[in-house]
């Protein structure tokens, strides 16, 4: 049986392969040989998950590197830097190396450096506690001033909007987070992006002594690269197999094992636990468009 996340995944892959538009004059090139990296895409894709009730935006059709996923989010929102040396030496993550802007070993004035420059994380946490039902709980990484200052890949997942709600007459407060993304390399990073921001949502909720609610994800350009089409077919074949099976345990679920009120900056990757996650193996290899 497929999970909600896998139903979204299969439907979106089918839509891309059947009705997607082939791009023209794309910026990315394949790192191995410099060939232009074309993609097939659809637009305005929206997904929504009720995290409180066990809906988790992860697929078991291929393994997702959850530890590195959470660590990359910590690099952006806790360390608040774009230095690749921090990403590599502290977390042993190298997937940003190809986007280094030169001898500076940085991805430029982007992501974590933007969070730090405008004190975005601290301002968000403060506003969520002081004015929980306000409508201005936003982090926006799309800052034109930063783009003018340095080269570097412009943010793909660039905005979060949070609302605090209540449920079923309870006095408990719930964090509902929406992630907005301009572009998603769906097969490679789609679920990495989702799980990274679910983890961030949990960290924010713990800091504020709130509960996690709904996670929503909007992507304007959802694409599959032309050299990933065979992998897409493999994933669809795996989906047929998985849909025919009864899950021996419940669906995958991410848990954050720290007390309510734990400081956002004190939460570590080892505080997270992923249960009931048994993905297909082996993993698939993808050539990146850089």
C-alpha positions as CSV (number, residue, x, y, z in Angstrom):
1,X,0.0,0.0,0.0
2,X,1.3,3.4,-0.9
3,X,1.5,6.2,1.6
4,X,0.1,9.7,0.9
5,X,3.6,10.9,0.0
6,X,4.1,8.1,-2.4
7,X,0.7,8.7,-4.1
8,X,1.7,12.3,-4.6
9,X,5.1,11.2,-5.9
10,X,3.8,8.7,-8.4
11,X,1.1,11.0,-9.7
12,X,3.6,13.9,-10.2
13,X,6.1,11.6,-11.9
14,X,3.4,10.4,-14.3
15,X,2.2,13.9,-15.0
16,X,5.8,15.1,-15.7
17,X,6.5,12.2,-18.0
18,X,3.1,12.3,-19.9
19,X,2.3,16.0,-20.0
20,X,5.5,17.8,-18.9
21,X,7.1,20.6,-21.0
22,X,10.7,20.2,-22.2
23,X,12.6,23.4,-21.2
24,X,14.6,25.5,-23.6
25,X,18.0,27.1,-23.2
26,X,18.4,25.8,-19.6
27,X,21.2,27.2,-17.3
28,X,22.4,23.8,-15.8
29,X,24.9,21.5,-17.4
30,X,25.8,18.0,-16.4
31,X,29.0,18.0,-14.4
32,X,30.5,14.9,-16.0
33,X,30.7,16.2,-19.6
34,X,29.3,19.8,-19.7
35,X,26.3,18.8,-21.7
36,X,23.3,21.0,-21.4
37,X,21.0,19.5,-18.7
38,X,17.4,19.6,-20.1
39,X,14.5,18.8,-17.9
40,X,10.8,18.1,-18.3
41,X,8.6,20.0,-16.0
42,X,5.1,20.8,-14.6
43,X,4.1,23.9,-12.7
44,X,2.2,25.0,-9.6
45,X,2.4,21.7,-7.6
46,X,1.0,21.6,-4.1
47,X,1.1,19.0,-1.4
48,X,-0.2,19.0,2.2
49,X,0.4,16.7,5.2
50,X,-1.1,16.5,8.6
51,X,2.1,15.7,10.6
52,X,0.2,15.5,13.9
53,X,-1.8,12.6,12.5
54,X,1.2,10.7,11.2
55,X,1.3,11.9,7.6
56,X,5.0,12.2,6.6
57,X,6.4,13.5,3.3
58,X,8.9,10.8,2.7
59,X,9.0,7.9,0.2
60,X,10.1,4.3,0.7
61,X,10.7,4.0,-3.1
62,X,14.3,5.0,-2.6
63,X,16.4,5.7,0.5
64,X,16.5,9.4,1.7
65,X,19.6,10.5,3.5
66,X,17.8,11.7,6.6
67,X,20.8,12.6,8.7
68,X,22.4,14.7,6.0
69,X,19.0,16.2,5.3
70,X,18.6,17.5,8.9
71,X,22.3,18.5,9.1
72,X,22.0,20.7,6.0
73,X,19.0,22.5,7.6
74,X,21.0,23.0,10.8
75,X,23.8,24.5,8.6
76,X,21.4,27.0,7.3
77,X,19.3,27.9,10.3
78,X,21.5,27.1,13.3
79,X,25.0,27.8,12.0
80,X,23.7,30.5,9.7
81,X,26.6,30.4,7.3
82,X,27.2,29.6,3.6
83,X,30.8,28.4,4.3
84,X,31.3,24.9,2.8
85,X,34.1,24.3,5.3
86,X,31.4,24.2,8.1
87,X,29.2,21.9,6.0
88,X,32.0,19.5,5.3
89,X,34.0,19.6,8.6
90,X,31.0,19.6,11.0
91,X,28.6,17.4,9.1
92,X,30.7,15.6,6.4
93,X,28.3,16.8,3.6
94,X,29.8,17.4,0.2
95,X,26.8,17.8,-2.1
96,X,27.2,21.6,-2.2
97,X,30.8,21.4,-3.4
98,X,29.9,21.8,-7.1
99,X,28.3,25.1,-6.4
100,X,31.3,26.7,-4.7
101,X,31.9,30.1,-6.1
102,X,35.7,29.7,-6.1
103,X,38.6,29.9,-3.6
104,X,36.3,31.3,-0.9
105,X,34.8,27.8,-0.3
106,X,31.4,29.3,0.0
107,X,28.1,29.3,-2.0
108,X,28.0,33.1,-1.7
109,X,25.7,35.4,0.2
110,X,23.0,32.8,0.2
111,X,20.9,30.6,2.5
112,X,22.5,30.6,6.0
113,X,24.5,33.8,5.3
114,X,21.2,35.5,4.5
115,X,19.5,34.2,7.6
116,X,22.4,35.6,9.7
117,X,22.5,39.0,7.9
118,X,18.9,39.8,8.5
119,X,18.6,37.8,11.8
120,X,15.7,36.0,10.3
121,X,15.6,32.9,12.6
122,X,15.7,34.9,15.8
123,X,13.1,37.3,14.6
124,X,10.8,34.4,13.6
125,X,11.1,32.7,17.0
126,X,10.5,35.9,18.8
127,X,7.4,36.8,16.8
128,X,5.9,33.3,17.2
129,X,6.2,33.5,21.0
130,X,5.1,37.2,21.4
131,X,2.4,37.3,18.7
132,X,1.5,33.6,17.9
133,X,-1.6,34.4,15.9
134,X,0.0,37.1,13.8
135,X,0.1,36.7,10.0
136,X,3.7,37.8,9.5
137,X,5.7,34.8,10.5
138,X,7.9,34.6,7.4
139,X,11.4,33.8,6.4
140,X,12.3,35.0,2.9
141,X,15.7,34.0,1.5
142,X,15.0,35.7,-1.8
143,X,17.0,38.9,-1.2
144,X,18.0,40.8,-4.4
145,X,20.7,42.8,-2.5
146,X,22.4,39.5,-1.6
147,X,22.3,38.3,-5.2
148,X,23.9,41.5,-6.4
149,X,26.7,41.2,-3.8
150,X,28.1,37.8,-4.8
151,X,27.7,35.0,-7.4
152,X,26.1,31.8,-6.4
153,X,23.1,29.6,-7.0
154,X,19.9,31.5,-6.1
155,X,17.8,29.7,-3.4
156,X,15.5,27.0,-4.6
157,X,13.5,26.5,-1.4
158,X,13.4,30.2,-0.5
159,X,10.4,31.0,1.8
160,X,8.6,29.6,4.7
161,X,5.3,31.0,6.1
162,X,4.0,29.9,9.5
163,X,0.6,30.2,11.1
164,X,-0.2,29.2,14.7
165,X,-3.6,27.5,15.1
166,X,-5.7,25.5,17.6
167,X,-7.5,22.2,17.1
168,X,-10.7,20.7,18.3
169,X,-11.3,23.2,21.1
170,X,-7.9,22.5,22.7
171,X,-5.8,25.3,24.2
172,X,-2.7,23.7,22.6
173,X,-1.1,25.8,19.9
174,X,0.0,24.1,16.6
175,X,2.5,25.2,14.1
176,X,1.4,25.0,10.4
177,X,4.3,25.6,8.0
178,X,4.3,26.2,4.3
179,X,7.4,25.8,2.2
180,X,7.6,27.7,-1.1
181,X,10.1,26.6,-3.7
182,X,10.8,28.1,-7.1
183,X,12.4,24.9,-8.5
184,X,12.7,21.3,-7.5
185,X,14.9,18.5,-8.9
186,X,12.1,16.1,-8.0
187,X,13.7,12.7,-8.0
188,X,17.0,13.8,-6.4
189,X,15.9,16.4,-3.8
190,X,12.1,16.5,-3.6
191,X,11.8,14.5,-0.4
192,X,15.0,15.9,1.0
193,X,13.5,19.4,0.8
194,X,10.3,18.3,2.4
195,X,11.8,16.3,5.3
196,X,14.4,19.1,6.0
197,X,11.5,21.6,6.6
198,X,9.4,19.1,8.5
199,X,12.4,18.7,10.9
200,X,12.8,22.6,11.0
201,X,9.1,22.8,11.8
202,X,9.5,20.4,14.7
203,X,12.5,22.3,16.0
204,X,10.5,25.6,15.9
205,X,7.5,24.0,17.6
206,X,9.7,22.6,20.4
207,X,11.4,25.9,21.0
208,X,8.0,27.7,21.3
209,X,6.4,24.9,23.4
210,X,3.8,24.4,20.6
211,X,2.8,21.2,18.7
212,X,3.4,20.4,15.0
213,X,0.4,20.7,12.7
214,X,0.2,20.8,9.0
215,X,3.1,20.9,6.6
216,X,2.4,22.2,3.1
217,X,4.8,22.5,0.1
218,X,4.3,24.6,-3.1
219,X,6.7,24.2,-6.0
220,X,6.4,26.4,-9.1
221,X,8.7,24.3,-11.4
222,X,8.8,20.6,-10.6
223,X,11.1,18.8,-13.0
224,X,12.9,15.6,-14.0
225,X,16.2,15.9,-15.9
226,X,16.5,14.1,-19.2
227,X,19.2,11.8,-17.8
228,X,16.9,10.8,-14.9
229,X,14.0,9.4,-17.0
230,X,15.1,5.8,-16.6
231,X,15.3,6.2,-12.8
232,X,11.8,7.6,-13.0
233,X,10.6,4.5,-14.7
234,X,12.3,2.4,-12.0
235,X,10.6,4.3,-9.3
236,X,7.2,3.8,-10.9
237,X,7.9,0.0,-11.2
238,X,8.8,-0.1,-7.5
239,X,5.6,1.8,-6.7
240,X,3.6,-1.0,-8.3
241,X,5.4,-3.6,-6.1
242,X,5.0,-1.5,-2.9
243,X,1.3,-0.9,-3.6
244,X,0.7,-4.6,-3.7
245,X,2.1,-5.2,-0.3
246,X,0.7,-4.8,3.2
247,X,2.9,-2.8,5.4
248,X,4.2,-4.9,8.3
249,X,4.4,-1.8,10.5
250,X,2.9,1.6,10.4
251,X,3.9,4.3,7.9
252,X,7.2,6.2,8.4
253,X,7.2,8.9,11.0
254,X,9.8,11.4,12.2
255,X,10.0,12.0,15.9
256,X,11.9,14.7,17.8
257,X,12.9,13.4,21.2
258,X,13.5,16.6,23.3
259,X,11.4,18.3,25.9
260,X,9.0,21.1,25.0
261,X,10.7,24.4,25.4
262,X,14.1,23.2,24.3
263,X,16.1,26.0,22.8
264,X,16.1,25.9,19.0
265,X,19.9,26.1,18.9
266,X,20.4,23.2,21.3
267,X,18.6,20.7,19.2
268,X,20.9,18.2,17.4
269,X,20.4,15.7,14.7
270,X,20.7,12.7,17.1
271,X,17.6,14.1,18.8
272,X,15.6,12.9,15.8
273,X,14.3,9.4,15.3
274,X,12.8,7.9,12.2
275,X,10.5,4.9,12.8
276,X,8.9,2.4,10.4
277,X,11.1,3.5,7.5
278,X,12.1,0.6,5.2
279,X,13.0,2.0,1.8
280,X,13.7,0.0,-1.4
281,X,17.4,-0.8,-2.0
282,X,19.7,-0.3,-3.7
283,X,19.5,3.5,-4.0
284,X,19.5,5.0,-7.5
285,X,22.3,7.1,-8.9
286,X,21.5,10.5,-10.4
287,X,23.9,12.7,-12.4
288,X,23.5,16.3,-11.2
289,X,22.7,19.3,-13.4
290,X,25.0,22.0,-12.1
